[in-house]
Amino acid sequence: MTASYTCQDCIDLLLDYVDGALPGELKSRLEEHLEGCQPCEDFLKTYSVTMPVCRKAMARQMPESVATKLHQFLREEIGKDSVGH
């Protein structure tokens, strides 16, 4: 008898599951948990839709002007923290 997965175990495996990279036994155990756990099924549905959107956004190049302003802002903010300590 195999131990059942907790919801946290399942969340930790979702990226590989959605990517189709989860090995057979792990995939079977995860799917077994998902069949009996509505919150995890709902999380998987949301995760499955969100991940492609995030990947697409991360693939986009930040405009140079925005990157320069962001770096300047971060340097100023980090400098403020250094002075206060």
A tleap script that builds the chain and sets N, CA, C and O, in Angstrom:
source leaprc.protein.ff14SB
mol = sequence {
  NMET THR ALA SER TYR THR CYS GLN ASP CYS
  ILE ASP LEU LEU LEU ASP TYR VAL ASP GLY
  ALA LEU PRO GLY GLU LEU LYS SER ARG LEU
  GLU GLU HIE LEU GLU GLY CYS GLN PRO CYS
  GLU ASP PHE LEU LYS THR TYR SER VAL THR
  MET PRO VAL CYS ARG LYS ALA MET ALA ARG
  GLN MET PRO GLU SER VAL ALA THR LYS LEU
  HIE GLN PHE LEU ARG GLU GLU ILE GLY LYS
  ASP SER VAL GLY CHIE
}
set mol.1.N position { 0.850 -1.184 0.000 }
set mol.1.CA position { 0.000 0.000 0.000 }
set mol.1.C position { 0.891 1.240 0.000 }
set mol.1.O position { 1.833 1.325 0.787 }
set mol.2.N position { 0.600 2.197 -0.874 }
set mol.2.CA position { 1.386 3.420 -0.923 }
set mol.2.C position { 0.738 4.486 -0.062 }
set mol.2.O position { -0.482 4.530 0.092 }
set mol.3.N position { 1.573 5.340 0.492 }
set mol.3.CA position { 1.056 6.435 1.298 }
set mol.3.C position { 0.354 7.431 0.382 }
set mol.3.O position { 0.787 7.663 -0.747 }
set mol.4.N position { -0.726 8.012 0.876 }
set mol.4.CA position { -1.432 8.994 0.055 }
set mol.4.C position { -0.730 10.341 0.154 }
set mol.4.O position { -0.019 10.620 1.119 }
set mol.5.N position { -0.941 11.152 -0.844 }
set mol.5.CA position { -0.325 12.472 -0.888 }
set mol.5.C position { -1.156 13.470 -0.100 }
set mol.5.O position { -2.381 13.371 -0.036 }
set mol.6.N position { -0.473 14.424 0.494 }
set mol.6.CA position { -1.163 15.554 1.111 }
set mol.6.C position { -1.369 16.614 0.033 }
set mol.6.O position { -0.800 16.521 -1.054 }
set mol.7.N position { -2.168 17.600 0.333 }
set mol.7.CA position { -2.374 18.685 -0.622 }
set mol.7.C position { -1.052 19.402 -0.902 }
set mol.7.O position { -0.787 19.778 -2.044 }
set mol.8.N position { -0.230 19.594 0.113 }
set mol.8.CA position { 1.062 20.261 -0.090 }
set mol.8.C position { 1.962 19.436 -1.012 }
set mol.8.O position { 2.649 19.996 -1.866 }
set mol.9.N position { 1.964 18.118 -0.847 }
set mol.9.CA position { 2.736 17.253 -1.747 }
set mol.9.C position { 2.301 17.486 -3.196 }
set mol.9.O position { 3.131 17.577 -4.100 }
set mol.10.N position { 1.001 17.580 -3.393 }
set mol.10.CA position { 0.466 17.755 -4.744 }
set mol.10.C position { 0.878 19.097 -5.335 }
set mol.10.O position { 1.275 19.168 -6.498 }
set mol.11.N position { 0.787 20.137 -4.558 }
set mol.11.CA position { 1.170 21.462 -5.043 }
set mol.11.C position { 2.631 21.469 -5.463 }
set mol.11.O position { 2.988 22.093 -6.461 }
set mol.12.N position { 3.468 20.787 -4.716 }
set mol.12.CA position { 4.895 20.721 -5.039 }
set mol.12.C position { 5.158 20.012 -6.368 }
set mol.12.O position { 6.192 20.245 -6.995 }
set mol.13.N position { 4.242 19.157 -6.802 }
set mol.13.CA position { 4.429 18.375 -8.028 }
set mol.13.C position { 3.737 18.966 -9.258 }
set mol.13.O position { 3.927 18.471 -10.368 }
set mol.14.N position { 2.945 20.008 -9.074 }
set mol.14.CA position { 2.099 20.483 -10.169 }
set mol.14.C position { 2.866 20.992 -11.381 }
set mol.14.O position { 2.431 20.762 -12.510 }
set mol.15.N position { 3.976 21.665 -11.193 }
set mol.15.CA position { 4.709 22.188 -12.352 }
set mol.15.C position { 5.127 21.045 -13.267 }
set mol.15.O position { 4.909 21.106 -14.477 }
set mol.16.N position { 5.722 20.011 -12.700 }
set mol.16.CA position { 6.121 18.854 -13.507 }
set mol.16.C position { 4.910 18.152 -14.110 }
set mol.16.O position { 4.971 17.675 -15.243 }
set mol.17.N position { 3.825 18.087 -13.372 }
set mol.17.CA position { 2.607 17.441 -13.870 }
set mol.17.C position { 2.055 18.191 -15.078 }
set mol.17.O position { 1.748 17.586 -16.105 }
set mol.18.N position { 1.933 19.496 -14.950 }
set mol.18.CA position { 1.391 20.315 -16.046 }
set mol.18.C position { 2.311 20.254 -17.262 }
set mol.18.O position { 1.839 20.266 -18.399 }
set mol.19.N position { 3.631 20.190 -17.026 }
set mol.19.CA position { 4.598 20.107 -18.120 }
set mol.19.C position { 4.676 18.711 -18.730 }
set mol.19.O position { 5.328 18.525 -19.757 }
set mol.20.N position { 4.016 17.722 -18.110 }
set mol.20.CA position { 4.064 16.351 -18.610 }
set mol.20.C position { 5.370 15.648 -18.272 }
set mol.20.O position { 5.731 14.663 -18.915 }
set mol.21.N position { 6.083 16.151 -17.260 }
set mol.21.CA position { 7.393 15.609 -16.913 }
set mol.21.C position { 7.377 14.771 -15.634 }
set mol.21.O position { 8.435 14.393 -15.130 }
set mol.22.N position { 6.207 14.484 -15.115 }
set mol.22.CA position { 6.114 13.716 -13.876 }
set mol.22.C position { 6.169 12.222 -14.188 }
set mol.22.O position { 5.376 11.736 -14.995 }
set mol.23.N position { 7.093 11.483 -13.561 }
set mol.23.CA position { 7.205 10.037 -13.801 }
set mol.23.C position { 5.900 9.299 -13.455 }
set mol.23.O position { 5.102 9.776 -12.648 }
set mol.24.N position { 5.703 8.147 -14.071 }
set mol.24.CA position { 4.476 7.364 -13.977 }
set mol.24.C position { 3.892 7.165 -12.598 }
set mol.24.O position { 2.720 7.468 -12.378 }
set mol.25.N position { 4.687 6.658 -11.656 }
set mol.25.CA position { 4.177 6.375 -10.310 }
set mol.25.C position { 3.746 7.659 -9.607 }
set mol.25.O position { 2.689 7.694 -8.977 }
set mol.26.N position { 4.550 8.708 -9.708 }
set mol.26.CA position { 4.190 9.980 -9.083 }
set mol.26.C position { 2.933 10.556 -9.726 }
set mol.26.O position { 2.057 11.085 -9.040 }
set mol.27.N position { 2.856 10.448 -11.044 }
set mol.27.CA position { 1.688 10.954 -11.763 }
set mol.27.C position { 0.427 10.220 -11.324 }
set mol.27.O position { -0.610 10.844 -11.096 }
set mol.28.N position { 0.513 8.906 -11.205 }
set mol.28.CA position { -0.644 8.107 -10.785 }
set mol.28.C position { -1.097 8.489 -9.386 }
set mol.28.O position { -2.291 8.645 -9.131 }
set mol.29.N position { -0.136 8.640 -8.481 }
set mol.29.CA position { -0.482 8.998 -7.102 }
set mol.29.C position { -1.069 10.396 -7.019 }
set mol.29.O position { -2.001 10.639 -6.252 }
set mol.30.N position { -0.525 11.317 -7.808 }
set mol.30.CA position { -1.056 12.676 -7.827 }
set mol.30.C position { -2.491 12.678 -8.370 }
set mol.30.O position { -3.374 13.313 -7.794 }
set mol.31.N position { -2.716 11.970 -9.472 }
set mol.31.CA position { -4.048 11.914 -10.058 }
set mol.31.C position { -5.048 11.265 -9.104 }
set mol.31.O position { -6.217 11.649 -9.065 }
set mol.32.N position { -4.589 10.290 -8.344 }
set mol.32.CA position { -5.457 9.652 -7.347 }
set mol.32.C position { -5.902 10.674 -6.307 }
set mol.32.O position { -7.070 10.711 -5.920 }
set mol.33.N position { -4.963 11.498 -5.860 }
set mol.33.CA position { -5.305 12.537 -4.880 }
set mol.33.C position { -6.259 13.555 -5.504 }
set mol.33.O position { -7.245 13.951 -4.884 }
set mol.34.N position { -5.960 13.972 -6.726 }
set mol.34.CA position { -6.775 14.991 -7.381 }
set mol.34.C position { -8.223 14.548 -7.562 }
set mol.34.O position { -9.140 15.364 -7.468 }
set mol.35.N position { -8.429 13.259 -7.821 }
set mol.35.CA position { -9.784 12.738 -8.015 }
set mol.35.C position { -10.639 12.888 -6.769 }
set mol.35.O position { -11.860 13.017 -6.868 }
set mol.36.N position { -10.020 12.871 -5.603 }
set mol.36.CA position { -10.787 12.936 -4.365 }
set mol.36.C position { -10.663 14.240 -3.620 }
set mol.36.O position { -11.136 14.348 -2.489 }
set mol.37.N position { -10.038 15.240 -4.223 }
set mol.37.CA position { -9.801 16.493 -3.499 }
set mol.37.C position { -10.204 17.682 -4.381 }
set mol.37.O position { -9.437 18.112 -5.242 }
set mol.38.N position { -11.389 18.195 -4.161 }
set mol.38.CA position { -11.900 19.294 -4.976 }
set mol.38.C position { -11.029 20.550 -4.891 }
set mol.38.O position { -10.793 21.180 -5.922 }
set mol.39.N position { -10.539 20.942 -3.703 }
set mol.39.CA position { -9.675 22.129 -3.661 }
set mol.39.C position { -8.412 21.967 -4.525 }
set mol.39.O position { -7.987 22.920 -5.178 }
set mol.40.N position { -7.823 20.788 -4.532 }
set mol.40.CA position { -6.630 20.561 -5.358 }
set mol.40.C position { -6.989 20.550 -6.847 }
set mol.40.O position { -6.224 21.046 -7.674 }
set mol.41.N position { -8.142 19.990 -7.183 }
set mol.41.CA position { -8.589 20.023 -8.580 }
set mol.41.C position { -8.777 21.464 -9.039 }
set mol.41.O position { -8.366 21.828 -10.141 }
set mol.42.N position { -9.398 22.282 -8.194 }
set mol.42.CA position { -9.617 23.690 -8.534 }
set mol.42.C position { -8.292 24.422 -8.668 }
set mol.42.O position { -8.119 25.241 -9.571 }
set mol.43.N position { -7.357 24.128 -7.772 }
set mol.43.CA position { -6.034 24.752 -7.835 }
set mol.43.C position { -5.329 24.364 -9.130 }
set mol.43.O position { -4.712 25.211 -9.777 }
set mol.44.N position { -5.414 23.098 -9.510 }
set mol.44.CA position { -4.794 22.632 -10.746 }
set mol.44.C position { -5.380 23.344 -11.965 }
set mol.44.O position { -4.642 23.731 -12.871 }
set mol.45.N position { -6.682 23.515 -11.989 }
set mol.45.CA position { -7.322 24.209 -13.111 }
set mol.45.C position { -6.791 25.632 -13.228 }
set mol.45.O position { -6.462 26.086 -14.323 }
set mol.46.N position { -6.708 26.329 -12.111 }
set mol.46.CA position { -6.197 27.699 -12.109 }
set mol.46.C position { -4.736 27.718 -12.505 }
set mol.46.O position { -4.315 28.543 -13.315 }
set mol.47.N position { -3.969 26.816 -11.937 }
set mol.47.CA position { -2.528 26.721 -12.213 }
set mol.47.C position { -2.279 26.423 -13.686 }
set mol.47.O position { -1.373 26.994 -14.293 }
set mol.48.N position { -3.071 25.543 -14.253 }
set mol.48.CA position { -2.900 25.159 -15.656 }
set mol.48.C position { -3.138 26.329 -16.602 }
set mol.48.O position { -2.517 26.407 -17.662 }
set mol.49.N position { -4.019 27.223 -16.232 }
set mol.49.CA position { -4.302 28.396 -17.057 }
set mol.49.C position { -3.253 29.488 -16.815 }
set mol.49.O position { -2.859 30.193 -17.744 }
set mol.50.N position { -2.814 29.620 -15.588 }
set mol.50.CA position { -1.896 30.695 -15.209 }
set mol.50.C position { -0.483 30.474 -15.731 }
set mol.50.O position { 0.154 31.423 -16.188 }
set mol.51.N position { 0.015 29.262 -15.676 }
set mol.51.CA position { 1.414 29.003 -16.051 }
set mol.51.C position { 1.746 29.420 -17.481 }
set mol.51.O position { 2.773 30.071 -17.674 }
set mol.52.N position { 0.953 29.093 -18.487 }
set mol.52.CA position { 1.298 29.540 -19.845 }
set mol.52.C position { 1.321 31.065 -19.968 }
set mol.52.O position { 2.146 31.622 -20.693 }
set mol.53.N position { 0.420 31.730 -19.264 }
set mol.53.CA position { 0.387 33.191 -19.296 }
set mol.53.C position { 1.672 33.752 -18.673 }
set mol.53.O position { 2.263 34.692 -19.205 }
set mol.54.N position { 2.095 33.181 -17.560 }
set mol.54.CA position { 3.327 33.629 -16.895 }
set mol.54.C position { 4.550 33.380 -17.778 }
set mol.54.O position { 5.429 34.236 -17.881 }
set mol.55.N position { 4.603 32.232 -18.401 }
set mol.55.CA position { 5.742 31.928 -19.281 }
set mol.55.C position { 5.809 32.907 -20.446 }
set mol.55.O position { 6.888 33.357 -20.831 }
set mol.56.N position { 4.659 33.227 -20.996 }
set mol.56.CA position { 4.608 34.163 -22.114 }
set mol.56.C position { 5.070 35.545 -21.663 }
set mol.56.O position { 5.823 36.211 -22.373 }
set mol.57.N position { 4.630 35.971 -20.501 }
set mol.57.CA position { 5.027 37.281 -19.976 }
set mol.57.C position { 6.519 37.325 -19.684 }
set mol.57.O position { 7.170 38.338 -19.942 }
set mol.58.N position { 7.071 36.234 -19.146 }
set mol.58.CA position { 8.495 36.197 -18.810 }
set mol.58.C position { 9.369 36.173 -20.062 }
set mol.58.O position { 10.535 36.566 -20.009 }
set mol.59.N position { 8.828 35.725 -21.167 }
set mol.59.CA position { 9.596 35.649 -22.403 }
set mol.59.C position { 9.730 37.015 -23.079 }
set mol.59.O position { 10.572 37.200 -23.958 }
set mol.60.N position { 8.913 37.948 -22.670 }
set mol.60.CA position { 8.948 39.277 -23.271 }
set mol.60.C position { 10.140 40.060 -22.734 }
set mol.60.O position { 10.497 39.941 -21.562 }
set mol.61.N position { 10.736 40.843 -23.583 }
set mol.61.CA position { 11.884 41.672 -23.218 }
set mol.61.C position { 11.380 42.994 -22.646 }
set mol.61.O position { 10.518 43.646 -23.235 }
set mol.62.N position { 11.922 43.382 -21.501 }
set mol.62.CA position { 11.571 44.654 -20.900 }
set mol.62.C position { 12.210 45.775 -21.723 }
set mol.62.O position { 13.396 45.701 -22.044 }
set mol.63.N position { 11.445 46.807 -22.066 }
set mol.63.CA position { 12.037 47.928 -22.798 }
set mol.63.C position { 13.200 48.537 -22.012 }
set mol.63.O position { 13.145 48.629 -20.786 }
set mol.64.N position { 14.240 48.946 -22.715 }
set mol.64.CA position { 15.447 49.484 -22.079 }
set mol.64.C position { 15.124 50.664 -21.163 }
set mol.64.O position { 15.690 50.774 -20.076 }
set mol.65.N position { 14.228 51.539 -21.589 }
set mol.65.CA position { 13.894 52.705 -20.758 }
set mol.65.C position { 13.261 52.284 -19.429 }
set mol.65.O position { 13.533 52.888 -18.391 }
set mol.66.N position { 12.428 51.264 -19.462 }
set mol.66.CA position { 11.799 50.763 -18.244 }
set mol.66.C position { 12.846 50.097 -17.353 }
set mol.66.O position { 12.841 50.297 -16.139 }
set mol.67.N position { 13.736 49.312 -17.941 }
set mol.67.CA position { 14.790 48.640 -17.172 }
set mol.67.C position { 15.688 49.671 -16.488 }
set mol.67.O position { 16.059 49.496 -15.327 }
set mol.68.N position { 16.033 50.728 -17.189 }
set mol.68.CA position { 16.892 51.769 -16.622 }
set mol.68.C position { 16.197 52.442 -15.443 }
set mol.68.O position { 16.812 52.638 -14.395 }
set mol.69.N position { 14.934 52.794 -15.599 }
set mol.69.CA position { 14.174 53.430 -14.518 }
set mol.69.C position { 14.022 52.485 -13.326 }
set mol.69.O position { 14.117 52.916 -12.177 }
set mol.70.N position { 13.789 51.220 -13.589 }
set mol.70.CA position { 13.647 50.242 -12.516 }
set mol.70.C position { 14.951 50.108 -11.740 }
set mol.70.O position { 14.940 50.120 -10.509 }
set mol.71.N position { 16.070 49.981 -12.441 }
set mol.71.CA position { 17.373 49.875 -11.771 }
set mol.71.C position { 17.661 51.113 -10.931 }
set mol.71.O position { 18.151 50.999 -9.808 }
set mol.72.N position { 17.361 52.294 -11.467 }
set mol.72.CA position { 17.583 53.533 -10.727 }
set mol.72.C position { 16.727 53.556 -9.469 }
set mol.72.O position { 17.214 53.891 -8.389 }
set mol.73.N position { 15.458 53.203 -9.606 }
set mol.73.CA position { 14.553 53.169 -8.459 }
set mol.73.C position { 15.059 52.207 -7.385 }
set mol.73.O position { 15.081 52.547 -6.202 }
set mol.74.N position { 15.464 51.014 -7.799 }
set mol.74.CA position { 15.944 50.022 -6.830 }
set mol.74.C position { 17.210 50.481 -6.129 }
set mol.74.O position { 17.353 50.283 -4.922 }
set mol.75.N position { 18.129 51.088 -6.862 }
set mol.75.CA position { 19.351 51.607 -6.230 }
set mol.75.C position { 19.007 52.660 -5.175 }
set mol.75.O position { 19.577 52.660 -4.083 }
set mol.76.N position { 18.077 53.553 -5.503 }
set mol.76.CA position { 17.665 54.583 -4.552 }
set mol.76.C position { 17.011 53.977 -3.321 }
set mol.76.O position { 17.295 54.390 -2.197 }
set mol.77.N position { 16.138 53.001 -3.528 }
set mol.77.CA position { 15.448 52.369 -2.405 }
set mol.77.C position { 16.406 51.577 -1.527 }
set mol.77.O position { 16.297 51.609 -0.301 }
set mol.78.N position { 17.334 50.875 -2.140 }
set mol.78.CA position { 18.321 50.122 -1.366 }
set mol.78.C position { 19.202 51.084 -0.590 }
set mol.78.O position { 19.567 50.809 0.553 }
set mol.79.N position { 19.546 52.210 -1.198 }
set mol.79.CA position { 20.342 53.236 -0.511 }
set mol.79.C position { 19.620 53.786 0.704 }
set mol.79.O position { 20.260 54.057 1.720 }
set mol.80.N position { 18.307 53.961 0.633 }
set mol.80.CA position { 17.517 54.457 1.753 }
set mol.80.C position { 17.587 53.470 2.923 }
set mol.80.O position { 17.720 53.875 4.078 }
set mol.81.N position { 17.496 52.172 2.613 }
set mol.81.CA position { 17.556 51.150 3.658 }
set mol.81.C position { 18.914 51.131 4.324 }
set mol.81.O position { 18.990 50.907 5.533 }
set mol.82.N position { 20.000 51.358 3.581 }
set mol.82.CA position { 21.354 51.333 4.122 }
set mol.82.C position { 21.568 52.494 5.078 }
set mol.82.O position { 22.217 52.338 6.112 }
set mol.83.N position { 21.034 53.641 4.742 }
set mol.83.CA position { 21.221 54.834 5.563 }
set mol.83.C position { 20.476 54.708 6.880 }
set mol.83.O position { 20.951 55.191 7.908 }
set mol.84.N position { 19.328 54.073 6.865 }
set mol.84.CA position { 18.500 53.946 8.055 }
set mol.84.C position { 19.022 52.945 9.057 }
set mol.84.O position { 18.537 52.922 10.189 }
set mol.85.N position { 19.990 52.111 8.700 }
set mol.85.CA position { 20.460 51.057 9.612 }
set mol.85.C position { 21.787 51.347 10.171 }
set mol.85.O position { 22.314 50.556 10.953 }
savepdb mol mol.pdb
quit
